[in-house]
Each structure stands twice: as C-alpha cells, then as structure tokens.
Amino acid sequence: MSTVGDIQAALPHFSNEELRAVEQAVRQLYRHRNAGLLFDDVYGVWTEADQTSAAAEAFALFDREEAGHDQSKSG
C-alpha cells in the first residue's frame, strides 16, 4: 500500500488522462462514503472541508479589508 506522499510524488508523472481517471476514482470514493459531502454534480464534489477552507479564506480577506479601513480612518 502506498502512502499519501508516494501518491503525491507520482501524480506529476501522470498524463492528463491518468489524472482524470484518478480524480474520478477519488470522486467515486467520496460519493460512496458520503462523508461530509455537501454538493455533488458532474463537475465534482464539494465537501465540508472545502466549505470550511473557502469560508476561512473569505473571512481572512474581510479581516484584512477591515484592518485596512481602520488604519485609513485613524491615520
């Protein structure tokens, strides 16, 4: 059994067709497990981890924007 590191190291050597096959296999596993799956369509899956990550990025952007506005008001 390969480790995640072994798999990640091998991915750059795959053709586009092989990468699509791997992506399809991973999507199927998510669908089969239905663990934390929020959205599933022909374009792929959206998981709770994806949602959390996107929200964290958005809130970090809001925080940076607010900090910039606070500095311009005080300066």
C-alpha positions in Angstrom: 0.0 0.0 0.0 1.4 3.4 -1.0 1.5 6.3 1.4 -0.1 9.7 0.6 3.4 11.0 0.0 4.2 8.3 -2.6 0.9 9.0 -4.4 1.6 12.8 -4.4 5.1 12.2 -5.7 3.8 10.0 -8.6 1.0 12.4 -9.7 3.2 14.8 -11.6 4.3 12.0 -13.9 0.7 11.0 -14.9 -0.7 12.0 -18.2 -3.8 14.2 -18.2 -5.9 11.2 -19.0 -4.5 9.3 -16.0 -5.1 12.3 -13.7 -8.7 12.4 -14.8 -9.0 8.7 -14.0 -7.5 9.3 -10.5 -9.8 12.3 -10.0 -12.9 10.2 -11.0 -11.8 7.4 -8.6 -11.5 9.9 -5.7 -14.9 11.4 -6.5 -16.4 8.0 -6.5 -14.9 7.2 -3.1 -16.4 10.5 -1.7 -19.8 9.6 -3.2 -19.6 6.0 -1.9 -18.6 7.1 1.6 -20.9 10.2 1.6 -18.8 11.5 4.5 -19.1 15.3 4.7 -20.3 15.6 1.2 -22.2 18.9 0.7 -22.6 19.1 -3.0 -22.1 16.6 -5.8 -22.6 17.2 -9.6 -20.9 16.4 -12.9 -18.2 18.9 -12.1 -17.1 17.2 -8.9 -17.8 17.2 -5.2 -17.8 19.9 -2.6 -17.0 18.7 0.9 -17.3 20.1 4.4 -13.5 20.6 4.3 -13.8 22.6 1.1 -16.6 24.8 2.6 -14.6 25.4 5.7 -11.5 26.3 3.8 -13.3 28.7 1.5 -15.1 30.4 4.4 -11.7 30.8 6.2 -10.2 32.4 3.2 -13.2 34.8 2.8 -13.2 35.8 6.5 -9.4 36.4 6.3 -10.0 38.7 3.4 -12.7 40.5 5.3 -10.4 40.9 8.3 -7.6 42.3 6.1 -10.1 44.8 4.4 -11.4 45.9 7.8 -7.9 46.4 9.2 -7.0 48.5 6.1 -10.1 50.7 6.6 -9.4 51.0 10.3 -5.9 52.2 9.6 -7.0 54.7 7.0 -9.6 56.2 9.4 -7.0 56.6 12.2 -4.3 58.0 10.0 
